[in-house]
């Protein structure tokens, strides 16, 4: 088995590394790191990665998690603390961000 190296990796430890959902066209990999950045690569069929976008934050990235324990938490990677932000009657399988607009 051959491992492939990510092109232009983060400069610090990676704190999360999700792949895009299988229903999305293409195969993308996103990382959040302790260097306060988020990066996205497209993963080719041959395993090679192509850098797509990068965003910087002025502080560490927060991660949202879902669990079979029926809770959703926000994880502050800087302090390594979690805060429960939601609860459900059944296990939580996925989290989706919904952007809303309040018009006045």
C-alpha positions as CSV (number, residue, x, y, z in Angstrom):
1,X,0.0,0.0,0.0
2,X,1.4,3.4,-1.0
3,X,0.6,6.6,0.9
4,X,0.3,9.9,-0.9
5,X,1.5,13.2,0.6
6,X,-0.8,16.2,0.6
7,X,0.6,19.1,-1.5
8,X,1.3,22.3,0.5
9,X,0.3,20.9,4.0
10,X,-0.4,23.1,7.0
11,X,2.6,24.5,9.0
12,X,1.3,23.1,12.3
13,X,-0.5,20.1,13.7
14,X,-3.8,19.3,11.9
15,X,-6.8,19.2,14.3
16,X,-9.4,17.9,11.9
17,X,-9.5,16.3,8.5
18,X,-12.9,15.5,6.9
19,X,-13.5,14.3,3.4
20,X,-16.4,15.7,1.3
21,X,-19.7,13.7,1.4
22,X,-20.0,10.9,-1.2
23,X,-23.0,12.7,-2.7
24,X,-20.8,15.7,-3.7
25,X,-19.2,15.6,-7.2
26,X,-15.4,15.3,-6.8
27,X,-13.5,14.2,-3.8
28,X,-12.3,17.0,-1.5
29,X,-10.3,17.0,1.8
30,X,-10.4,19.8,4.3
31,X,-8.1,20.4,7.2
32,X,-8.1,22.8,10.1
33,X,-4.8,23.3,12.0
34,X,-3.3,24.9,15.0
35,X,-1.8,27.4,12.6
36,X,-5.2,29.1,12.5
37,X,-6.0,28.1,9.0
38,X,-8.4,25.9,7.0
39,X,-7.3,24.4,3.7
40,X,-9.1,22.4,1.0
41,X,-7.6,20.0,-1.6
42,X,-9.2,18.1,-4.4
43,X,-8.1,14.4,-4.3
44,X,-7.5,13.0,-7.8
45,X,-8.3,9.4,-8.7
46,X,-4.5,8.6,-8.7
47,X,-4.3,9.9,-5.0
48,X,-2.5,13.2,-5.9
49,X,-3.9,16.3,-4.2
50,X,-4.5,19.7,-5.8
51,X,-4.7,22.7,-3.4
52,X,-8.0,24.6,-4.0
53,X,-8.5,27.2,-1.3
54,X,-7.2,28.4,2.0
55,X,-8.7,30.6,4.7
56,X,-6.9,32.2,7.7
57,X,-8.3,33.0,11.1
58,X,-6.9,35.4,13.7
59,X,-7.4,32.6,16.3
60,X,-7.7,28.9,16.4
61,X,-10.5,27.2,14.6
62,X,-13.6,25.8,16.4
63,X,-14.9,22.4,15.4
64,X,-18.5,21.2,15.7
65,X,-19.1,17.5,16.5
66,X,-22.1,15.2,16.4
67,X,-22.3,12.0,18.4
68,X,-24.3,8.8,19.0
69,X,-24.6,10.1,22.6
70,X,-27.3,12.4,21.2
71,X,-25.4,15.6,21.7
72,X,-23.7,18.2,19.5
73,X,-20.7,20.1,20.8
74,X,-18.5,23.0,19.9
75,X,-14.8,22.3,20.4
76,X,-12.5,25.2,21.0
77,X,-9.1,23.8,19.8
78,X,-7.2,26.6,21.5
79,X,-8.4,25.8,25.0
80,X,-9.3,22.1,24.3
81,X,-12.7,22.8,25.9
82,X,-16.1,21.6,24.5
83,X,-19.5,23.2,25.1
84,X,-22.7,21.2,24.4
85,X,-24.8,23.3,21.9
86,X,-27.6,20.8,21.0
87,X,-29.3,17.6,22.1
88,X,-31.6,15.2,20.3
89,X,-33.8,12.3,21.2
90,X,-31.8,10.0,18.9
91,X,-28.1,9.7,17.9
92,X,-26.9,12.6,15.8
93,X,-25.4,11.4,12.5
94,X,-24.4,14.7,10.8
95,X,-24.2,18.4,11.3
96,X,-25.1,21.0,8.6
97,X,-24.5,24.7,8.7
98,X,-27.5,26.7,7.5
99,X,-26.8,30.3,6.6
100,X,-29.8,32.6,7.3
101,X,-30.5,36.2,6.6
102,X,-32.6,38.4,8.8
103,X,-34.0,41.3,6.7
104,X,-35.3,44.4,8.4
